[in-house]
Amino acid sequence: MKFIHLSDLHIHTHDEDNKAVSTTLDFIEKKYPDNQLIITGDIADDGTDKQFENAYAMLERFKGRVFICPGNHDFGAAGNFYSEERAKRFDRYLALPLDQGGTFKGDSTPVVNVLKDGRSNVMLIALDSNLETNHPFDFACGKIGESQLCALDTILGRSSSVGMQKILFFHHHPFMRNDPFMELKDAKELASTVYGRVDLVLFGHKHEMGEWKNRWGTDCILASDNSPGKKFAKQITISGTGIKVKAVEIA
C-alpha cells in the first residue's frame, strides 16, 4: 500500500492563484493512480466558502483515496484567529463530501479510517491540532487538547492487533521549540500518548520537509513542505515487511 504525503496547499479564491496546486495534483493523478494521498492541513488559505469550493473541485477526483486534517489556515482567518464558521466550512465542504468518516469541528474524537488491500492493514488517525482561540497573540499555535488525547489513547489501546500499521497525522509541527507563535503547545503530552504505539507520524505547517527516525518510539516521522510548486514529496510504502520512505517526483 502506497501513500503520498502532501501539505499546505493554500488554495486561493482565484484560479490564477491556484496554478501550482492544479499542476501538482494533475501530475500526481496521472503518475500515481494507485497511491493514497494524505494532506496534513492548510488546504485552504483563508477558510472562505470559495476557497473550500475550489479545494473540493480539485480533490474530488481523489475521493476514496484522499485523507485530510485541518490546519490553522482552514480554521482561522488569515491563519491567526480561530473561526467557528470556518471550522464548520471545512467539514461541510471537505470532510463530509470527501467521505472522511468523521468531522473535525468541535469534535474531540480523532477521525479514523482502516484500509486493507490483502497484504497490508493500515489504520489512519487524523487529529485536529488547531488551538481554538481568537486571541491575537496565539497566532498559529496548535494544541491537541486533553479530550482528543484521551480519545486517541483509547483508540490506540483498542488497536494493538499484530499486523496493523498505524499512521498518525495532523497539521502543527511538534518539534518547533522557542516559538510561541507557531508551536504545538502540548507536543510532549502527544508524544507520551503515542510513544511506541504508532508506526508513522506526518505533519506540515512549517513549509519545510524533514524526516526523523526512531523518535517517539516510531519507525519514522515526516514533515512535508508546502507541496504546490515543489519537485518532490515523500512516498510511503507499507507492506508485510515494514515501512519504506522515499522522495518521488510530483512535478
DOZA-686047 format. One line per 5 residues: number of its first residue (from 1); their letters; for each residue z, y, x of N, C-alpha, C, CB. Coordinates in steps of 0.2 Angstrom, whole numbers, plus 5000, padded with zeros to 4 digits. Glycine has a CB too. Example, Ala and Ser with C-alpha at 12.3 -4.5 7.8 and 13.67 -1.06 7.14 Angstrom:
2
1	as	5039,4972,5066,5039,4978,5062,5039,4984,5066,5045,4978,5057 | 5035,4989,5064,5036,4995,5068,5039,5000,5064,5029,4997,5070
***
This chain:
251
1	mkfih	5000,4994,5004,5000,5000,5000,5000,5006,5004,5006,5000,4995 | 4996,5011,5003,4995,5017,5007,4996,5023,5003,4988,5017,5010 | 4999,5028,5007,5001,5034,5004,4999,5040,5009,5009,5035,5003 | 4996,5046,5006,4995,5052,5010,5000,5057,5008,4988,5054,5008 | 5004,5060,5013,5009,5065,5011,5006,5072,5012,5015,5064,5016
6	lsdlh	5006,5075,5006,5004,5082,5006,5010,5087,5004,4998,5083,5001 | 5010,5093,5005,5015,5098,5003,5012,5105,5003,5021,5097,5008 | 5016,5109,4999,5015,5116,4999,5007,5118,4998,5017,5119,5006 | 5005,5116,4993,4998,5118,4991,4997,5125,4989,4995,5113,4985 | 5002,5128,4986,5002,5135,4984,4996,5137,4981,5003,5139,4991
11	ihthd	4995,5134,4975,4989,5135,4971,4990,5142,4967,4988,5129,4966 | 4985,5146,4968,4985,5153,4965,4982,5153,4958,4982,5157,4970 | 4981,5160,4956,4979,5161,4949,4971,5161,4950,4981,5168,4947 | 4968,5164,4955,4961,5165,4955,4958,5159,4959,4959,5172,4958 | 4952,5157,4957,4948,5151,4960,4947,5153,4967,4942,5149,4956
16	ednka	4945,5159,4969,4943,5161,4976,4948,5160,4981,4940,5168,4976 | 4955,5160,4978,4960,5159,4982,4962,5152,4983,4966,5163,4980 | 4959,5147,4980,4961,5140,4980,4955,5136,4983,4962,5138,4973 | 4951,5139,4987,4945,5135,4990,4948,5130,4995,4940,5140,4993 | 4953,5132,4999,4956,5127,5004,4959,5121,5001,4961,5131,5009
21	vsttl	4962,5122,4995,4965,5117,4991,4960,5112,4989,4970,5120,4986 | 4955,5115,4985,4950,5111,4982,4946,5107,4988,4945,5116,4979 | 4945,5110,4993,4941,5106,4999,4945,5101,5001,4940,5111,5005 | 4952,5102,5002,4956,5096,5004,4957,5091,4999,4963,5099,5006 | 4958,5092,4993,4958,5087,4988,4952,5084,4987,4961,5090,4981
26	dfiek	4946,5087,4987,4939,5084,4987,4938,5079,4992,4934,5089,4987 | 4940,5081,4998,4940,5076,5004,4944,5070,5003,4942,5080,5010 | 4950,5071,5001,4955,5065,5000,4952,5061,4995,4962,5068,4998 | 4950,5063,4989,4947,5059,4984,4941,5055,4986,4945,5064,4978 | 4937,5057,4990,4931,5053,4992,4933,5049,4998,4926,5058,4995
31	kypdn	4937,5051,5003,4939,5047,5009,4944,5042,5008,4941,5052,5014 | 4949,5043,5003,4955,5039,5002,4956,5037,4995,4961,5042,5005 | 4951,5033,4992,4951,5032,4985,4957,5027,4983,4945,5029,4982 | 4959,5023,4988,4964,5018,4987,4971,5020,4989,4962,5012,4990 | 4972,5027,4991,4978,5029,4993,4982,5032,4987,4978,5034,4999
36	qliit	4989,5031,4987,4993,5035,4983,4994,5042,4986,5000,5032,4981 | 4996,5047,4982,4997,5054,4985,5005,5056,4983,4993,5059,4982 | 5008,5058,4988,5015,5061,4987,5015,5068,4989,5020,5057,4991 | 5016,5073,4984,5016,5080,4986,5023,5083,4985,5011,5084,4981 | 5026,5085,4991,5033,5087,4991,5034,5095,4990,5036,5085,4998
41	gdiad	5031,5097,4984,5033,5103,4981,5029,5109,4983,5040,5105,4983 | 5031,5115,4980,5027,5121,4981,5019,5120,4979,5027,5124,4988 | 5019,5117,4974,5012,5115,4971,5009,5122,4969,5012,5110,4965 | 5012,5126,4965,5010,5132,4963,5013,5138,4968,5012,5134,4956 | 5010,5144,4968,5013,5149,4972,5018,5153,4969,5007,5153,4975
46	dgtdk	5018,5154,4963,5022,5159,4959,5025,5156,4952,5019,5165,4958 | 5023,5150,4951,5025,5147,4945,5023,5150,4938,5032,5147,4945 | 5017,5153,4938,5014,5156,4932,5010,5150,4928,5009,5162,4934 | 5009,5152,4922,5005,5147,4917,4999,5146,4920,5005,5150,4910 | 4995,5151,4922,4988,5150,4925,4988,5146,4931,4985,5157,4926
51	qfena	4993,5147,4936,4993,5143,4942,4995,5136,4940,4999,5146,4946 | 4999,5134,4936,5000,5127,4934,4994,5124,4930,5007,5127,4929 | 4991,5128,4926,4985,5126,4923,4980,5124,4929,4982,5131,4919 | 4979,5128,4934,4974,5127,4939,4977,5120,4943,4974,5133,4944 | 4983,5120,4944,4986,5114,4948,4984,5108,4944,4993,5115,4949
56	yamle	4985,5108,4938,4984,5101,4934,4976,5100,4934,4986,5102,4926 | 4972,5105,4933,4965,5104,4934,4963,5101,4940,4961,5110,4933 | 4966,5102,4946,4965,5100,4952,4967,5093,4953,4967,5104,4958 | 4973,5091,4950,4977,5085,4951,4975,5080,4946,4984,5086,4952 | 4972,5081,4941,4971,5077,4935,4967,5071,4937,4968,5080,4929
61	rfkgr	4963,5071,4942,4959,5066,4944,4963,5061,4948,4953,5068,4949 | 4969,5062,4950,4973,5058,4954,4978,5055,4949,4976,5061,4960 | 4978,5056,4943,4983,5054,4938,4984,5046,4939,4981,5056,4931 | 4990,5044,4940,4991,5037,4941,4992,5035,4948,4986,5033,4938 | 4991,5040,4952,4992,5038,4959,4994,5045,4963,4986,5036,4963
66	vficp	4997,5050,4959,5000,5055,4962,5007,5056,4960,4996,5062,4961 | 5011,5058,4965,5018,5058,4963,5021,5065,4966,5022,5052,4966 | 5025,5069,4962,5026,5076,4964,5034,5077,4963,5022,5080,4960 | 5036,5082,4967,5043,5085,4965,5042,5093,4966,5048,5082,4970 | 5046,5097,4963,5046,5104,4963,5048,5107,4970,5049,5107,4957
71	gnhdf	5045,5113,4971,5048,5117,4977,5050,5124,4974,5042,5118,4982 | 5053,5128,4979,5055,5134,4976,5050,5139,4973,5059,5138,4982 | 5044,5138,4976,5038,5142,4973,5036,5140,4966,5032,5143,4977 | 5038,5134,4964,5037,5131,4957,5042,5133,4952,5036,5123,4958 | 5048,5134,4955,5054,5135,4950,5056,5142,4951,5059,5131,4952
76	gaagn	5053,5146,4956,5056,5153,4957,5050,5158,4957,5060,5153,4963 | 5052,5164,4955,5047,5170,4955,5047,5172,4963,5050,5176,4951 | 5041,5172,4965,5040,5173,4972,5043,5168,4977,5042,5180,4974 | 5045,5163,4974,5049,5158,4978,5056,5160,4980,5045,5156,4984 | 5058,5165,4977,5065,5168,4979,5070,5168,4973,5064,5175,4981
81	fysee	5068,5168,4967,5073,5169,4961,5072,5163,4956,5072,5176,4958 | 5077,5159,4955,5076,5154,4951,5074,5156,4944,5082,5149,4950 | 5069,5153,4940,5067,5155,4934,5067,5149,4929,5060,5158,4934 | 5071,5148,4924,5071,5143,4920,5065,5142,4916,5077,5144,4914 | 5061,5147,4915,5055,5146,4912,5050,5143,4916,5052,5153,4909
86	rakrf	5050,5145,4923,5045,5142,4927,5047,5134,4928,5046,5145,4934 | 5053,5133,4928,5055,5126,4929,5052,5122,4923,5063,5125,4929 | 5053,5125,4917,5050,5121,4911,5043,5121,4911,5052,5125,4905 | 5039,5126,4914,5032,5125,4915,5030,5119,4920,5029,5132,4918 | 5034,5119,4925,5032,5113,4930,5032,5106,4926,5038,5113,4935
91	dryla	5037,5105,4922,5037,5099,4918,5032,5099,4913,5044,5098,4914 | 5031,5104,4909,5026,5105,4904,5019,5104,4907,5026,5111,4900 | 5017,5107,4912,5010,5107,4915,5009,5101,4920,5009,5113,4918 | 5014,5099,4923,5013,5094,4928,5017,5087,4927,5015,5097,4935 | 5023,5088,4927,5027,5081,4927,5026,5077,4921,5035,5083,4927
96	lpldq	5025,5080,4915,5024,5076,4909,5016,5074,4909,5025,5080,4903 | 5011,5078,4909,5004,5076,4909,5002,5071,4915,5000,5082,4908 | 5005,5072,4921,5004,5068,4926,5008,5061,4926,5005,5071,4933 | 5011,5060,4921,5015,5054,4920,5020,5052,4925,5010,5048,4919 | 5024,5057,4927,5029,5056,4932,5035,5051,4931,5032,5062,4935
101	ggtfk	5035,5050,4924,5041,5045,4922,5047,5049,4921,5041,5040,4927 | 5047,5055,4921,5054,5059,4921,5052,5066,4922,5059,5057,4926 | 5057,5071,4920,5056,5078,4921,5061,5080,4926,5057,5081,4914 | 5061,5087,4928,5065,5089,4933,5069,5095,4931,5061,5092,4939 | 5067,5099,4926,5071,5105,4924,5078,5103,4921,5067,5109,4920
106	gdstp	5083,5105,4924,5090,5104,4920,5092,5097,4920,5089,5107,4914 | 5088,5092,4923,5090,5085,4923,5092,5083,4930,5084,5081,4920 | 5098,5081,4930,5101,5079,4937,5100,5072,4939,5109,5080,4937 | 5095,5069,4935,5093,5062,4937,5087,5062,4941,5092,5058,4930 | 5087,5059,4947,5081,5058,4951,5075,5055,4947,5082,5054,4957
111	vvnvl	5069,5056,4948,5063,5053,4945,5061,5047,4949,5057,5058,4944 | 5061,5041,4946,5060,5035,4950,5053,5032,4947,5066,5030,4949 | 5049,5029,4952,5043,5025,4950,5043,5019,4955,5037,5029,4951 | 5042,5013,4952,5041,5007,4956,5034,5005,4956,5046,5002,4953 | 5031,5004,4962,5024,5002,4962,5024,4995,4965,5020,5007,4967
116	kdgrs	5019,4991,4963,5019,4984,4965,5011,4983,4966,5022,4979,4960 | 5009,4980,4972,5002,4978,4972,5001,4971,4974,4999,4982,4978 | 5006,4966,4973,5006,4959,4975,5008,4958,4982,4999,4957,4974 | 5008,4963,4987,5010,4962,4993,5016,4966,4995,5004,4964,4998 | 5017,4972,4991,5022,4976,4993,5025,4979,4986,5020,4982,4997
121	nvmli	5032,4980,4987,5036,4983,4981,5039,4989,4984,5041,4978,4978 | 5037,4995,4981,5039,5002,4983,5042,5005,4978,5033,5005,4986 | 5048,5008,4979,5052,5012,4974,5051,5020,4977,5059,5011,4974 | 5048,5024,4973,5048,5031,4975,5053,5035,4971,5041,5034,4973 | 5057,5039,4975,5063,5043,4972,5061,5050,4973,5069,5040,4974
126	aldsn	5060,5054,4968,5059,5061,4968,5065,5065,4966,5053,5063,4964 | 5067,5070,4970,5073,5074,4969,5070,5081,4968,5078,5074,4975 | 5074,5085,4964,5073,5092,4963,5078,5095,4968,5075,5094,4956 | 5076,5098,4973,5080,5101,4978,5081,5109,4978,5078,5100,4985 | 5079,5112,4972,5080,5119,4971,5087,5121,4969,5075,5121,4965
131	letnh	5089,5126,4972,5095,5129,4971,5094,5134,4965,5098,5133,4977 | 5097,5132,4959,5096,5136,4953,5100,5142,4953,5097,5131,4947 | 5098,5147,4956,5101,5154,4956,5096,5159,4956,5106,5154,4963 | 5098,5165,4954,5094,5171,4954,5097,5176,4958,5093,5174,4947 | 5102,5174,4963,5105,5179,4967,5100,5180,4973,5111,5176,4970
136	pfdfa	5098,5187,4974,5093,5188,4979,5094,5186,4986,5092,5196,4979 | 5100,5185,4988,5102,5183,4995,5101,5176,4996,5109,5186,4997 | 5100,5172,4991,5099,5165,4991,5092,5163,4994,5101,5161,4985 | 5088,5168,4992,5081,5167,4994,5078,5160,4992,5079,5169,5001 | 5076,5156,4998,5073,5150,4997,5077,5144,4998,5066,5150,5000
141	cgkig	5083,5145,4998,5088,5139,5000,5087,5134,4994,5095,5142,5000 | 5090,5128,4996,5090,5122,4992,5096,5119,4991,5084,5117,4994 | 5097,5115,4986,5103,5111,4985,5102,5105,4981,5109,5115,4982 | 5104,5099,4983,5103,5093,4978,5108,5093,4973,5103,5087,4983 | 5114,5095,4974,5119,5095,4969,5123,5089,4968,5116,5097,4962
146	esqlc	5129,5089,4966,5134,5084,4965,5131,5079,4960,5141,5086,4964 | 5129,5081,4954,5127,5077,4949,5121,5072,4951,5125,5081,4943 | 5116,5076,4955,5110,5072,4957,5112,5067,4962,5105,5077,4959 | 5116,5069,4967,5118,5065,4972,5122,5059,4969,5123,5068,4977 | 5126,5060,4964,5129,5054,4961,5124,5049,4958,5134,5057,4956
151	aldti	5119,5052,4954,5114,5048,4951,5110,5044,4956,5110,5052,4947 | 5109,5047,4962,5105,5044,4967,5109,5039,4970,5103,5049,4973 | 5115,5040,4971,5120,5034,4974,5119,5028,4969,5127,5037,4975 | 5120,5029,4963,5119,5024,4958,5113,5020,4958,5120,5026,4951 | 5107,5024,4959,5101,5021,4959,5100,5016,4965,5095,5026,4959
156	lgrss	5102,5019,4971,5102,5015,4977,5106,5009,4977,5103,5020,4983 | 5112,5010,4974,5116,5004,4973,5114,4998,4969,5123,5006,4970 | 5109,5000,4964,5107,4995,4960,5100,4992,4963,5105,4998,4953 | 5097,4995,4968,5091,4993,4970,5091,4990,4977,5086,4999,4970 | 5096,4986,4978,5097,4984,4985,5093,4977,4986,5104,4983,4987
161	svgmq	5088,4976,4982,5085,4969,4982,5081,4969,4989,5081,4968,4976 | 5080,4963,4992,5076,4962,4998,5069,4963,4996,5078,4955,5001 | 5065,4966,5000,5058,4967,4999,5056,4973,4996,5056,4961,4996 | 5061,4977,4993,5059,4983,4990,5060,4989,4995,5064,4985,4984 | 5054,4992,4997,5054,4998,5001,5056,5004,4997,5048,4998,5005
166	kilff	5059,5009,5000,5061,5015,4996,5059,5021,5000,5069,5015,4995 | 5055,5025,4996,5053,5032,4999,5057,5037,4995,5045,5032,4998 | 5061,5041,4998,5064,5047,4995,5060,5053,4997,5071,5047,4997 | 5059,5057,4992,5055,5064,4994,5058,5070,4989,5048,5063,4993 | 5058,5075,4993,5060,5082,4990,5057,5087,4994,5068,5082,4990
171	hhhpf	5058,5093,4992,5055,5099,4995,5058,5102,5001,5054,5104,4990 | 5064,5104,5001,5068,5108,5006,5069,5104,5012,5074,5110,5004 | 5068,5107,5018,5069,5104,5025,5076,5103,5026,5065,5109,5030 | 5079,5097,5027,5086,5096,5028,5088,5097,5035,5088,5089,5026 | 5084,5098,5040,5086,5099,5047,5086,5106,5049,5082,5095,5051
176	mrndp	5085,5111,5045,5085,5118,5046,5092,5120,5047,5081,5122,5041 | 5093,5123,5053,5100,5125,5054,5101,5132,5056,5103,5121,5060 | 5106,5135,5054,5107,5143,5055,5102,5147,5052,5107,5144,5063 | 5100,5145,5046,5095,5149,5042,5098,5149,5035,5088,5146,5043 | 5102,5154,5034,5105,5155,5027,5100,5156,5022,5110,5160,5027
181	fmelk	5094,5158,5023,5089,5159,5018,5084,5154,5016,5085,5165,5020 | 5085,5148,5020,5080,5143,5019,5083,5136,5019,5075,5143,5025 | 5089,5135,5021,5092,5129,5022,5094,5125,5016,5099,5130,5026 | 5094,5118,5017,5096,5114,5011,5104,5114,5012,5093,5107,5012 | 5107,5117,5007,5115,5118,5008,5119,5112,5008,5117,5122,5002
186	dakel	5117,5106,5005,5121,5100,5005,5117,5095,5009,5123,5098,4998 | 5113,5096,5014,5110,5091,5018,5114,5086,5021,5106,5095,5024 | 5120,5087,5023,5125,5082,5025,5127,5077,5020,5131,5086,5028 | 5128,5080,5014,5130,5076,5008,5124,5071,5007,5132,5080,5002 | 5118,5074,5007,5112,5070,5005,5112,5064,5011,5106,5074,5005
191	astvy	5113,5066,5017,5112,5061,5022,5117,5055,5021,5113,5064,5029 | 5123,5057,5020,5129,5052,5019,5127,5048,5013,5135,5056,5017 | 5124,5050,5008,5122,5046,5002,5117,5041,5003,5120,5051,4996 | 5112,5043,5007,5106,5039,5008,5106,5035,5015,5100,5043,5008 | 5111,5036,5019,5111,5033,5026,5111,5025,5025,5118,5035,5029
196	grvdl	5105,5023,5029,5104,5016,5029,5102,5013,5022,5110,5012,5031 | 5100,5017,5017,5098,5014,5011,5091,5016,5009,5103,5017,5006 | 5088,5020,5012,5081,5021,5011,5077,5020,5017,5080,5028,5008 | 5070,5019,5016,5066,5017,5022,5062,5023,5025,5061,5011,5020 | 5061,5028,5020,5056,5033,5022,5059,5040,5018,5049,5032,5021
201	vlfgh	5059,5045,5022,5061,5052,5018,5055,5057,5020,5068,5054,5021 | 5053,5060,5015,5047,5065,5015,5050,5072,5012,5041,5062,5012 | 5047,5077,5015,5049,5084,5013,5043,5089,5016,5056,5086,5014 | 5044,5095,5014,5039,5100,5016,5043,5107,5018,5034,5102,5011 | 5041,5112,5014,5045,5119,5014,5044,5123,5020,5052,5117,5013
206	khemg	5044,5120,5026,5044,5124,5032,5037,5126,5035,5048,5121,5038 | 5032,5122,5032,5025,5123,5034,5024,5121,5041,5023,5130,5033 | 5027,5116,5043,5027,5113,5050,5028,5106,5049,5033,5116,5054 | 5023,5102,5052,5023,5095,5052,5028,5092,5057,5016,5092,5054 | 5032,5087,5056,5037,5084,5060,5038,5077,5059,5043,5088,5060
211	ewknr	5041,5073,5063,5042,5066,5062,5048,5064,5066,5036,5062,5065 | 5053,5061,5063,5059,5059,5066,5060,5051,5065,5065,5062,5063 | 5062,5048,5070,5063,5040,5070,5070,5039,5070,5059,5037,5076 | 5072,5034,5066,5079,5031,5066,5084,5037,5065,5080,5027,5073 | 5083,5041,5061,5088,5046,5059,5090,5045,5052,5085,5053,5060
216	wgtdc	5096,5046,5050,5099,5045,5043,5099,5037,5042,5095,5049,5038 | 5098,5033,5047,5098,5026,5046,5092,5024,5043,5104,5024,5041 | 5086,5028,5043,5080,5026,5040,5075,5025,5046,5077,5032,5036 | 5069,5021,5044,5064,5020,5049,5061,5026,5051,5059,5015,5046 | 5059,5031,5046,5055,5037,5048,5057,5042,5043,5048,5035,5048
221	ilasd	5057,5048,5046,5057,5054,5041,5051,5059,5043,5064,5058,5042 | 5048,5061,5038,5042,5065,5039,5042,5072,5036,5036,5061,5037 | 5040,5077,5039,5039,5084,5036,5032,5085,5036,5043,5089,5040 | 5029,5088,5031,5022,5090,5030,5022,5097,5031,5019,5088,5023 | 5016,5099,5034,5015,5107,5034,5012,5109,5028,5010,5108,5040
226	nspgk	5010,5115,5027,5006,5117,5021,4999,5114,5022,5006,5125,5020 | 4997,5109,5017,4992,5105,5019,4985,5108,5018,4992,5099,5014 | 4984,5113,5013,4977,5116,5012,4974,5119,5019,4977,5120,5007 | 4968,5117,5021,4965,5120,5027,4967,5117,5033,4968,5127,5027 | 4972,5112,5033,4973,5108,5039,4969,5102,5040,4981,5106,5038
231	kfakq	4968,5100,5046,4964,5095,5048,4967,5088,5047,4961,5095,5055 | 4973,5087,5047,4977,5081,5047,4983,5081,5042,4979,5079,5054 | 4984,5075,5040,4990,5073,5036,4993,5067,5038,4989,5074,5028 | 4999,5065,5036,5001,5058,5038,5000,5053,5033,5009,5059,5039 | 4998,5048,5035,4996,5042,5030,5002,5037,5032,4989,5039,5031
236	itisg	5005,5034,5026,5010,5029,5027,5007,5023,5024,5016,5031,5023 | 5008,5017,5028,5006,5011,5026,5012,5006,5025,5000,5008,5031 | 5013,5003,5020,5019,4999,5018,5016,4992,5017,5023,5002,5013 | 5019,4987,5021,5017,4980,5020,5023,4976,5021,5011,4978,5025 | 5022,4970,5021,5027,4965,5021,5030,4965,5028,5025,4958,5020
241	tgikv	5027,4968,5033,5029,4968,5040,5033,4975,5042,5023,4967,5045 | 5033,4980,5037,5036,4986,5038,5032,4992,5036,5038,4986,5045 | 5034,4998,5039,5031,5004,5038,5027,5007,5044,5036,5009,5036 | 5021,5009,5044,5017,5012,5049,5015,5019,5047,5011,5007,5051 | 5015,5023,5051,5013,5030,5050,5008,5033,5055,5020,5035,5050
246	kavei	5003,5036,5053,4998,5039,5057,4995,5045,5054,4992,5033,5059 | 4992,5049,5059,4989,5055,5056,4981,5053,5054,4989,5061,5062 | 4979,5056,5049,4972,5054,5046,4969,5061,5044,4972,5050,5040 | 4963,5061,5045,4959,5067,5043,4959,5069,5036,4952,5067,5045 | 4960,5075,5034,4960,5077,5027,4955,5083,5026,4967,5080,5024
251	a	4951,5084,5031,4945,5089,5031,4940,5088,5036,4948,5096,5033
***
